[in-house]
Amino acid sequence: QVQLVESGGGLVQAGGSLRLSCAASGRTVSTYDVGWFRQTPGKEREFVAAISRNEYSTYYANSVKGRFTISRDKTRSMLYLQMNSVKPEDTAVYYCAANFRIFFTTASYASLSTSTNYDTWGQGTQVTVSS
């Protein structure tokens, strides 16, 4: 059974930085598509960033492009989200996710930004940005 566990959330002032981590047990994160999503109360889960399994391509939501960076450490089965220049609207519960089930012959923003294409999720970590 694969498990994803996020950490690193907390309270940060606007303009500051935060680094989220996601530890995968059971499988190496680099073998599969992985991504970060976020959700606020009353809203649908929103795509943030993703890395494809084979091409090491990265994808970002327009709202975080240029401020957030997704990366992974193959040897440690870790996924990271470096959040810089955070804004109050970045406040949300952040989830890491992995796609073990669907093999995309060609990864794309469309495929990796769709939450239903991911079959394994972490429990989430709260990020709160104060103004």
DSSP file (Angstrom, degrees, kcal/mol; ACC not computed):
  #  RESIDUE AA STRUCTURE BP1 BP2  ACC     N-H-->O    O-->H-N    N-H-->O    O-->H-N    TCO  KAPPA ALPHA  PHI   PSI    X-CA   Y-CA   Z-CA
    1    1 A Q              0   0    0      0, 0.0     2,-0.3     0, 0.0    26,-0.1   0.000 360.0 360.0 360.0 122.7    0.0    0.0    0.0
    2    2 A V        -     0   0    0     24,-0.1     2,-0.4    22,-0.0    24,-0.2  -0.648 360.0-169.5 -83.5 137.0    1.5    3.3   -1.1
    3    3 A Q  E     -A   25   0A   0     22,-1.5    22,-2.4    -2,-0.3     2,-0.4  -0.983  10.6-159.1-127.3 141.2    1.2    6.2    1.3
    4    4 A L  E     -A   24   0A   0    117,-0.4   119,-0.5    -2,-0.4     2,-0.5  -0.971   9.2-172.0-116.8 131.9    1.9    9.9    0.8
    5    5 A V  E     -A   23   0A   0     18,-2.0    18,-2.7    -2,-0.4     2,-0.2  -0.972   7.3-156.0-130.0 117.9    2.5   12.2    3.8
    6    6 A E  E     +A   22   0A   0     -2,-0.5     2,-0.3    16,-0.2    16,-0.2  -0.559  18.1 165.4 -88.8 155.0    2.8   15.9    3.5
    7    7 A S  E     +A   21   0A   0     14,-2.1    14,-2.8    -2,-0.2   118,-0.1  -0.963  40.7  69.2-155.2 168.1    4.6   18.2    5.9
    8    8 A G        +     0   0    0     -2,-0.3    11,-0.3     1,-0.3    14,-0.0   0.372  61.2 134.8 102.6  -4.3    5.9   21.8    6.0
    9    9 A G        +     0   0    0     12,-0.1     2,-0.3     9,-0.1    -1,-0.3  -0.208  22.2 113.0 -71.3 169.4    2.7   23.7    6.1
   10   10 A G  E     -d  127   0B   0    116,-0.8   118,-2.8   115,-0.1     2,-0.5  -0.990  64.0 -41.3 161.7-163.5    2.1   26.6    8.6
   11   11 A L  E     +d  128   0B   0     -2,-0.3     2,-0.3   116,-0.2   118,-0.2  -0.836  53.6 168.1-100.4 131.3    1.6   30.3    8.9
   12   12 A V  E     -d  129   0B   0    116,-2.6   118,-2.3    -2,-0.5     2,-0.2  -0.991  32.8-113.9-142.1 148.1    3.7   32.7    6.8
   13   13 A Q  E >   -d  130   0B   0     -2,-0.3     3,-2.3   116,-0.2    73,-0.2  -0.485  47.1 -86.7 -79.4 151.9    3.5   36.4    6.0
   14   14 A A  T 3  S+     0   0    0    116,-2.6    73,-0.2     1,-0.3    -1,-0.1  -0.319 117.9  28.0 -56.6 136.7    2.6   37.6    2.6
   15   15 A G  T 3  S+     0   0    0     71,-2.8    70,-0.6     1,-0.3    -1,-0.3   0.255 102.1 110.1  91.6 -11.4    5.8   37.9    0.5
   16   16 A G    <   -     0   0    0     -3,-2.3    70,-2.1    70,-0.2     2,-0.3  -0.053  63.0-114.1 -85.8-169.8    7.5   35.1    2.5
   17   17 A S        +     0   0    0     67,-0.2     2,-0.3    68,-0.2    67,-0.2  -0.903  23.6 179.8-131.1 156.0    8.5   31.6    1.6
   18   18 A L  E     - B   0  83A   0     65,-2.4    65,-3.5    -2,-0.3     2,-0.5  -0.983  15.3-147.6-152.3 145.6    7.5   28.1    2.6
   19   19 A R  E     - B   0  82A   0     -2,-0.3     2,-0.3   -11,-0.3    63,-0.2  -0.967  11.7-160.9-122.0 119.1    8.6   24.6    1.5
   20   20 A L  E     - B   0  81A   0     61,-2.7    61,-2.2    -2,-0.5     2,-0.3  -0.738   7.1-161.3 -94.8 144.9    6.2   21.7    1.5
   21   21 A S  E     -AB   7  80A   0    -14,-2.8   -14,-2.1    -2,-0.3     2,-0.4  -0.914   8.2-164.2-124.1 153.0    7.4   18.1    1.4
   22   22 A C  E     -AB   6  79A   0     57,-2.2    57,-2.3    -2,-0.3     2,-0.5  -0.957   8.1-158.5-139.0 118.2    5.7   14.9    0.5
   23   23 A A  E     -AB   5  78A   0    -18,-2.7   -18,-2.0    -2,-0.4     2,-0.5  -0.839   5.7-156.6-100.9 129.1    7.2   11.5    1.5
   24   24 A A  E     -A    4   0A   0     53,-2.4     2,-0.4    -2,-0.5   -20,-0.2  -0.898   6.1-165.9-106.9 128.7    6.2    8.4   -0.4
   25   25 A S  E     +A    3   0A   0    -22,-2.4   -22,-1.5    -2,-0.5     3,-0.1  -0.912  69.3  23.9-111.6 139.9    6.4    5.0    1.2
   26   26 A G  S    S+     0   0    0     -2,-0.4     2,-0.3   -24,-0.2    -1,-0.1  -0.058 119.6  38.7 103.1 -33.5    6.2    1.8   -0.8
   27   27 A R  S    S-     0   0    0    -24,-0.2     2,-0.5    50,-0.1   -24,-0.1  -0.967  87.2 -98.8-145.4 160.2    7.3    3.2   -4.1
   28   28 A T    >   -     0   0    0     -2,-0.3     3,-1.6     1,-0.2     4,-0.3  -0.703  27.3-143.7 -81.6 126.2    9.7    5.6   -5.6
   29   29 A V  G >  S+     0   0    0     -2,-0.5     3,-1.7     1,-0.3    -1,-0.2   0.843  95.0  65.5 -58.4 -35.4    8.0    8.9   -6.4
   30   30 A S  G 3  S+     0   0    0      1,-0.3    -1,-0.3    44,-0.2    26,-0.1   0.676  88.9  68.5 -66.1 -16.0   10.0    9.5   -9.5
   31   31 A T  G <  S+     0   0    0     -3,-1.6     2,-0.3    43,-0.1    -1,-0.3   0.649 103.7  41.1 -76.5 -14.7    8.5    6.5  -11.2
   32   32 A Y  S <  S-     0   0    0     -3,-1.7     2,-0.2    -4,-0.3    68,-0.1  -0.854  95.2 -86.2-133.4 161.2    5.1    8.0  -11.5
   33   33 A D  E     -E   99   0B   0     66,-0.9    66,-2.6    -2,-0.3     2,-0.3  -0.477  50.5-174.0 -63.7 136.9    3.4   11.3  -12.3
   34   34 A V  E     +EF  98  51B   0     17,-2.2    17,-2.9    64,-0.2     2,-0.3  -0.974   7.5 166.1-136.3 152.0    3.2   13.4   -9.1
   35   35 A G  E     -EF  97  50B   0     62,-2.4    62,-2.4    -2,-0.3     2,-0.4  -0.964  30.0-120.8-156.1 171.0    1.6   16.7   -8.4
   36   36 A W  E     +EF  96  49B   0     13,-3.2    12,-2.4    -2,-0.3    13,-1.6  -0.964  27.2 176.2-119.1 137.6    0.4   19.2   -5.8
   37   37 A F  E     -EF  95  47B   0     58,-2.8    58,-3.1    -2,-0.4     2,-0.3  -0.877  10.9-154.8-130.4 164.8   -3.2   20.4   -5.5
   38   38 A R  E     -EF  94  46B   0      8,-2.5     8,-3.8    -2,-0.3     2,-0.3  -0.978   5.3-167.1-142.5 157.4   -4.8   22.8   -3.0
   39   39 A Q  E     -E   93   0B   0     54,-2.0    54,-2.6    -2,-0.3     6,-0.1  -0.996   5.6-164.1-148.3 137.7   -8.3   23.3   -1.7
   40   40 A T    >   -     0   0    0     -2,-0.3     3,-2.2     4,-0.3    52,-0.1  -0.850  48.3 -75.4-115.0 157.3  -10.2   25.9    0.3
   41   41 A P  T 3  S+     0   0    0      0, 0.0     3,-0.1     0, 0.0    -1,-0.1  -0.227 117.3  10.8 -55.5 131.8  -13.5   25.4    2.1
   42   42 A G  T 3  S+     0   0    0      1,-0.3     2,-0.3    -3,-0.0    -3,-0.0   0.442 111.2  97.4  82.9  -0.3  -16.4   25.4   -0.3
   43   43 A K  S <  S-     0   0    0     -3,-2.2    -1,-0.3     1,-0.0     3,-0.1  -0.831  76.4-103.3-120.7 159.9  -14.3   25.2   -3.4
   44   44 A E        -     0   0    0     -2,-0.3    -4,-0.3     1,-0.1     2,-0.1  -0.365  50.9 -85.0 -74.1 157.8  -13.1   22.4   -5.6
   45   45 A R        -     0   0    0     -6,-0.1     2,-0.4    -2,-0.1    -6,-0.2  -0.438  50.3-147.2 -65.0 136.4   -9.6   21.0   -5.4
   46   46 A E  E     -F   38   0B   0     -8,-3.8    -8,-2.5    -2,-0.1     2,-0.1  -0.881  10.6-117.5-115.9 136.0   -7.3   23.2   -7.6
   47   47 A F  E     +F   37   0B   0     -2,-0.4   -10,-0.2   -10,-0.2     3,-0.1  -0.441  34.1 167.4 -68.6 140.4   -4.2   22.1   -9.5
   48   48 A V  E     -     0   0B   0    -12,-2.4    13,-2.5     1,-0.4     2,-0.3   0.699  57.6 -27.9-116.7 -56.8   -1.0   23.8   -8.5
   49   49 A A  E     -FG  36  60B   0    -13,-1.6   -13,-3.2    11,-0.2    -1,-0.4  -0.988  52.2-170.1-161.9 158.0    2.0   21.9  -10.1
   50   50 A A  E     -FG  35  59B   0      9,-2.0     9,-2.2    -2,-0.3     2,-0.4  -0.992  13.9-148.3-153.4 157.2    3.0   18.5  -11.4
   51   51 A I  E     -FG  34  58B   0    -17,-2.9   -17,-2.2    -2,-0.3     7,-0.2  -0.998  26.4-127.8-126.4 132.6    6.0   16.5  -12.7
   52   52 A S     >  -     0   0    0      5,-2.3     4,-0.5    -2,-0.4   -20,-0.1  -0.423  16.0-125.5 -78.9 156.8    5.6   13.9  -15.3
   53   53 A R  T  4 S+     0   0    0      2,-0.1    -1,-0.1     1,-0.1   -21,-0.1   0.854  97.8  21.7 -72.6 -36.9    7.0   10.4  -14.8
   54   54 A N  T  4 S+     0   0    0      1,-0.1    -1,-0.1     3,-0.0   -22,-0.0   0.842 126.3  38.8-103.4 -40.4    9.2    9.9  -17.8
   55   55 A E  T  4 S-     0   0    0      2,-0.1    -2,-0.1     1,-0.0     3,-0.1   0.535  89.6-131.8 -96.3  -4.9   10.1   13.3  -19.3
   56   56 A Y     <  +     0   0    0     -4,-0.5     2,-0.2     1,-0.2    -3,-0.1   0.821  50.2 160.2  56.8  30.5   10.6   15.1  -16.1
   57   57 A S        -     0   0    0      1,-0.0    -5,-2.3    51,-0.0     2,-0.4  -0.572  28.2-145.7 -79.7 147.6    8.4   17.9  -17.5
   58   58 A T  E     -G   51   0B   0     -2,-0.2     2,-0.4    -7,-0.2    -7,-0.2  -0.895  11.7-167.1-117.3 148.8    6.9   20.3  -15.0
   59   59 A Y  E     -G   50   0B   0     -9,-2.2    -9,-2.0    -2,-0.4     2,-0.4  -0.983   4.6-170.8-134.5 143.3    3.6   22.1  -15.2
   60   60 A Y  E     -G   49   0B   0     -2,-0.4   -11,-0.2   -11,-0.2     2,-0.2  -0.977  27.4-113.7-135.6 146.5    2.2   25.0  -13.2
   61   61 A A    >>  -     0   0    0    -13,-2.5     3,-1.6    -2,-0.4     4,-1.3  -0.506  35.1-118.6 -68.3 147.7   -1.1   26.7  -12.7
   62   62 A N  T 34 S+     0   0    0      1,-0.3     3,-0.2     2,-0.2    -1,-0.1   0.836 111.5  64.1 -58.4 -32.1   -0.9   30.3  -14.0
   63   63 A S  T 34 S+     0   0    0      1,-0.2    -1,-0.3     3,-0.0   -15,-0.1   0.704 114.9  28.7 -67.9 -19.2   -1.7   31.6  -10.5
   64   64 A V  T X> S+     0   0    0     -3,-1.6     3,-2.4   -16,-0.2     4,-2.3   0.470  85.6 127.0-118.8  -5.8    1.6   30.2   -9.1
   65   65 A K  T 3< S+     0   0    0     -4,-1.3     4,-0.1     1,-0.3   -16,-0.0  -0.299  80.9  16.4 -59.4 132.6    3.9   30.2  -12.2
   66   66 A G  T 34 S+     0   0    0      2,-0.5    -1,-0.3     1,-0.1     3,-0.1   0.255 126.0  58.7  88.4 -12.8    7.1   32.1  -11.5
   67   67 A R  T <4 S+     0   0    0     -3,-2.4    17,-1.8     1,-0.2     2,-0.3   0.699  98.7  52.1-115.3 -35.5    6.6   31.9   -7.7
   68   68 A F  E  <  -C   83   0A   0     -4,-2.3    -2,-0.5    15,-0.2     2,-0.4  -0.784  60.8-163.9-107.4 149.2    6.3   28.1   -6.9
   69   69 A T  E     -C   82   0A   0     13,-2.3    13,-2.9    -2,-0.3     2,-0.4  -0.990   5.0-155.8-134.1 126.7    8.7   25.4   -7.9
   70   70 A I  E     +C   81   0A   0     -2,-0.4     2,-0.3    11,-0.2    11,-0.2  -0.809  25.0 157.1 -98.7 140.8    8.0   21.7   -7.9
   71   71 A S  E     -C   80   0A   0      9,-1.7     9,-3.1    -2,-0.4     2,-0.3  -0.963  22.4-149.7-153.3 168.1   10.9   19.2   -7.6
   72   72 A R  E     -C   79   0A   0     -2,-0.3     2,-0.6     7,-0.2     7,-0.2  -0.992  12.3-142.2-146.1 154.4   11.6   15.6   -6.5
   73   73 A D  E >>> -C   78   0A   0      5,-2.4     5,-1.7    -2,-0.3     4,-0.9  -0.933  13.1-165.5-116.7 104.5   14.4   13.6   -5.0
   74   74 A K  G >45S+     0   0    0     -2,-0.6     3,-0.6     1,-0.3   -44,-0.2   0.870  85.2  54.6 -60.6 -39.8   14.4   10.2   -6.6
   75   75 A T  G 345S+     0   0    0      1,-0.2    -1,-0.3     2,-0.1    -2,-0.0   0.767 117.3  35.2 -70.5 -22.9   16.7    8.6   -4.0
   76   76 A R  G <45S-     0   0    0     -3,-0.8   -52,-0.2     2,-0.1    -1,-0.2   0.416 102.0-123.3-110.3   2.1   14.5    9.6   -1.1
   77   77 A S  T <<5 +     0   0    0     -4,-0.9   -53,-2.4    -3,-0.6     2,-0.4   0.927  63.0 146.2  55.3  46.1   11.1    9.2   -2.7
   78   78 A M  E   < -BC  23  73A   0     -5,-1.7    -5,-2.4   -55,-0.2     2,-0.4  -0.885  37.1-162.7-118.1 146.4   10.4   12.8   -1.8
   79   79 A L  E     -BC  22  72A   0    -57,-2.3   -57,-2.2    -2,-0.4     2,-0.3  -0.973  14.8-166.2-123.2 141.3    8.4   15.5   -3.6
   80   80 A Y  E     -BC  21  71A   0     -9,-3.1    -9,-1.7    -2,-0.4     2,-0.4  -0.895  18.2-162.6-128.6 155.4    8.7   19.2   -2.8
   81   81 A L  E     -BC  20  70A   0    -61,-2.2   -61,-2.7    -2,-0.3     2,-0.6  -0.888  12.1-160.0-135.8 107.0    6.9   22.4   -3.4
   82   82 A Q  E     -BC  19  69A   0    -13,-2.9   -13,-2.3    -2,-0.4     2,-0.6  -0.778  10.2-163.6 -87.0 121.0    8.9   25.6   -2.9
   83   83 A M  E     +BC  18  68A   0    -65,-3.5   -65,-2.4    -2,-0.6     2,-0.3  -0.924  12.6 174.2-112.4 114.2    6.6   28.5   -2.4
   84   84 A N        +     0   0    0    -17,-1.8   -67,-0.2    -2,-0.6   -68,-0.2  -0.804  61.3  16.3-115.6 158.8    8.0   32.0   -2.8
   85   85 A S  S    S-     0   0    0    -70,-0.6    -1,-0.2    -2,-0.3   -68,-0.2   0.907  86.2-163.6  48.4  48.9    6.4   35.4   -2.8
   86   86 A V        -     0   0    0    -70,-2.1   -71,-2.8    -3,-0.3   -70,-0.2  -0.233   6.8-154.9 -67.6 153.9    3.3   33.9   -1.2
   87   87 A K    >   -     0   0    0    -73,-0.2     3,-2.4   -72,-0.1     4,-0.2  -0.857  31.2-107.4-124.7 158.3    0.0   35.8   -1.3
   88   88 A P  G >  S+     0   0    0      0, 0.0     3,-1.8     0, 0.0    41,-0.4   0.839 118.4  63.6 -55.3 -32.0   -3.1   35.6    1.0
   89   89 A E  G 3  S+     0   0    0      1,-0.3    -3,-0.0    -3,-0.0     0, 0.0   0.559  88.0  70.1 -72.5  -5.2   -4.9   33.8   -1.9
   90   90 A D  G <  S+     0   0    0     -3,-2.4    -1,-0.3     2,-0.0     2,-0.2   0.529  70.5 120.2 -83.0  -6.6   -2.4   31.0   -1.6
   91   91 A T    <   +     0   0    0     -3,-1.8     2,-0.3    -4,-0.2    37,-0.2  -0.416  41.5 105.2 -61.2 125.3   -4.0   30.0    1.7
   92   92 A A  E    S- H   0 127B   0     35,-2.0    35,-2.7    -2,-0.2     2,-0.6  -0.967  76.6 -78.8-179.4 171.4   -5.4   26.5    1.4
   93   93 A V  E     -EH  39 126B   0    -54,-2.6   -54,-2.0    -2,-0.3     2,-0.4  -0.870  49.2-147.1 -88.9 126.3   -4.9   22.9    2.4
   94   94 A Y  E     -EH  38 125B   0     31,-3.1    31,-2.0    -2,-0.6     2,-0.4  -0.827  14.8-169.3-102.8 133.5   -2.2   21.5    0.1
   95   95 A Y  E     -E   37   0B   0    -58,-3.1   -58,-2.8    -2,-0.4     2,-0.3  -0.946  13.4-146.9-121.3 138.3   -2.2   17.9   -1.1
   96   96 A C  E     -E   36   0B   0     -2,-0.4    26,-2.1   -60,-0.2     2,-0.3  -0.797  23.9-172.9 -97.0 152.2    0.4   15.8   -2.9
   97   97 A A  E     -EI  35 121B   0    -62,-2.4   -62,-2.4    -2,-0.3     2,-0.4  -0.975  13.4-154.5-145.2 153.2   -0.9   13.2   -5.3
   98   98 A A  E     -EI  34 120B   0     22,-2.4    22,-1.8    -2,-0.3    21,-1.4  -0.986  10.4-145.8-133.0 143.0    0.5   10.4   -7.4
   99   99 A N  E     +E   33   0B   0    -66,-2.6   -66,-0.9    -2,-0.4    19,-0.1  -0.905  34.0 151.4-107.7 104.1   -0.8    8.7  -10.6
  100  100 A F        +     0   0    0     -2,-0.7    -1,-0.1   -68,-0.1    18,-0.1   0.557  68.6  54.2-100.8 -13.4    0.1    5.0  -10.5
  101  101 A R  S    S+     0   0    0     16,-0.2     2,-0.5    -3,-0.1    17,-0.1   0.863  94.8  58.8 -96.2 -40.4   -2.7    3.8  -12.6
  102  102 A I        -     0   0    0     15,-0.4     2,-0.7     2,-0.0    -1,-0.1  -0.816  61.8-155.1-103.7 128.1   -2.8    5.7  -15.9
  103  103 A F        -     0   0    0     -2,-0.5     2,-0.7   -71,-0.1     3,-0.1  -0.888   8.6-160.0-101.4 112.0    0.1    5.7  -18.3
  104  104 A F        -     0   0    0     -2,-0.7     3,-0.3     1,-0.2    -2,-0.0  -0.811   8.1-156.8 -90.0 117.5    0.1    8.8  -20.5
  105  105 A T  S    S+     0   0    0     -2,-0.7     2,-0.4     1,-0.3    -1,-0.2   0.853  91.5  24.8 -62.4 -32.9    2.2    8.1  -23.6
  106  106 A T  S    S-     0   0    0     -3,-0.1    -1,-0.3     2,-0.0     2,-0.0  -0.944  87.3-141.3-133.1 112.6    2.6   11.9  -23.8
  107  107 A A        +     0   0    0     -2,-0.4     2,-0.3    -3,-0.3     3,-0.1  -0.358  27.8 172.8 -69.6 151.9    2.3   13.9  -20.7
  108  108 A S     >  -     0   0    0      1,-0.1     4,-2.3   -51,-0.1     5,-0.2  -0.966  47.9-105.5-152.6 165.6    0.5   17.2  -20.9
  109  109 A Y  H  > S+     0   0    0     -2,-0.3     4,-1.6     1,-0.2     5,-0.1   0.913 119.8  55.1 -60.3 -41.3   -0.8   20.0  -18.8
  110  110 A A  H  4 S+     0   0    0      1,-0.2     4,-0.3     2,-0.2    -1,-0.2   0.905 111.4  42.3 -60.4 -42.9   -4.3   18.7  -19.5
  111  111 A S  H >4 S+     0   0    0      1,-0.2     3,-0.6     2,-0.2    -1,-0.2   0.898 119.0  42.0 -74.0 -39.3   -3.6   15.2  -18.2
  112  112 A L  H 3< S+     0   0    0     -4,-2.3    -1,-0.2     1,-0.2    -2,-0.2   0.586 108.9  57.5 -88.6  -8.7   -1.5   16.2  -15.2
  113  113 A S  T 3< S+     0   0    0     -4,-1.6     2,-0.7    -5,-0.2    -1,-0.2   0.456  84.3  96.8 -95.2  -1.2   -3.7   19.0  -14.0
  114  114 A T    X   -     0   0    0     -3,-0.6     3,-1.7    -4,-0.3     4,-0.2  -0.799  63.2-155.2 -94.1 116.9   -6.8   16.8  -13.7
  115  115 A S  G >  S+     0   0    0     -2,-0.7     3,-1.8     1,-0.3    -1,-0.2   0.809  89.4  64.0 -63.2 -31.1   -7.3   15.6  -10.2
  116  116 A T  G 3  S+     0   0    0      1,-0.3    -1,-0.3     3,-0.0    -2,-0.0   0.617  90.5  67.6 -71.8 -10.0   -9.2   12.5  -11.2
  117  117 A N  G <  S+     0   0    0     -3,-1.7     2,-0.4    -6,-0.2   -15,-0.4   0.502  88.1  80.7 -83.8  -3.6   -6.2   11.2  -13.0
  118  118 A Y    <   -     0   0    0     -3,-1.8   -19,-0.3    -4,-0.2     3,-0.1  -0.878  54.2-177.7-105.0 135.0   -4.4   10.8   -9.6
  119  119 A D        +     0   0    0    -21,-1.4     2,-0.4    -2,-0.4   -20,-0.2   0.543  65.2  56.3-109.1  -9.5   -5.3    7.7   -7.6
  120  120 A T  E     +I   98   0B   0    -22,-1.8   -22,-2.4  -117,-0.0     2,-0.3  -0.990  62.6 179.4-130.8 130.8   -3.2    8.2   -4.4
  121  121 A W  E     -I   97   0B   0     -2,-0.4  -117,-0.4   -24,-0.2   -24,-0.2  -0.930  22.0-129.6-130.9 149.5   -3.4   11.3   -2.1
  122  122 A G        -     0   0    0    -26,-2.1  -117,-0.2    -2,-0.3     3,-0.1  -0.277  36.0-103.9 -83.2-179.3   -1.8   12.5    1.0
  123  123 A Q        -     0   0    0   -119,-0.5  -118,-0.1     1,-0.2   -28,-0.1   0.624  62.4-116.1 -85.1 -13.8   -3.8   13.8    4.0
  124  124 A G        -     0   0    0    -28,-0.1     2,-0.4     1,-0.1   -29,-0.2   0.082  16.5-126.1  96.5 152.2   -3.0   17.4    3.3
  125  125 A T  E     - H   0  94B   0    -31,-2.0   -31,-3.1  -118,-0.1     2,-0.3  -0.999  24.1-120.7-137.3 135.4   -1.1   20.2    5.1
  126  126 A Q  E     - H   0  93B   0     -2,-0.4  -116,-0.8   -33,-0.2     2,-0.5  -0.572  23.5-171.3 -81.4 131.6   -2.5   23.6    5.9
  127  127 A V  E     -dH  10  92B   0    -35,-2.7   -35,-2.0    -2,-0.3     2,-0.5  -0.991   3.8-174.9-119.9 124.9   -0.9   26.7    4.5
  128  128 A T  E     -d   11   0B   0   -118,-2.8  -116,-2.6    -2,-0.5     2,-0.6  -0.980   6.5-164.0-123.7 123.7   -2.0   30.1    5.8
  129  129 A V  E     -d   12   0B   0     -2,-0.5     2,-0.3   -41,-0.4  -116,-0.2  -0.928  10.2-152.9-110.2 119.7   -0.7   33.3    4.4
  130  130 A S  E      d   13   0B   0   -118,-2.3  -116,-2.6    -2,-0.6    -2,-0.0  -0.667 360.0 360.0 -93.0 146.3   -1.3   36.5    6.5
  131  131 A S              0   0    0     -2,-0.3    -1,-0.1  -118,-0.2  -118,-0.1   0.443 360.0 360.0 -91.4 360.0   -1.5   39.9    4.9
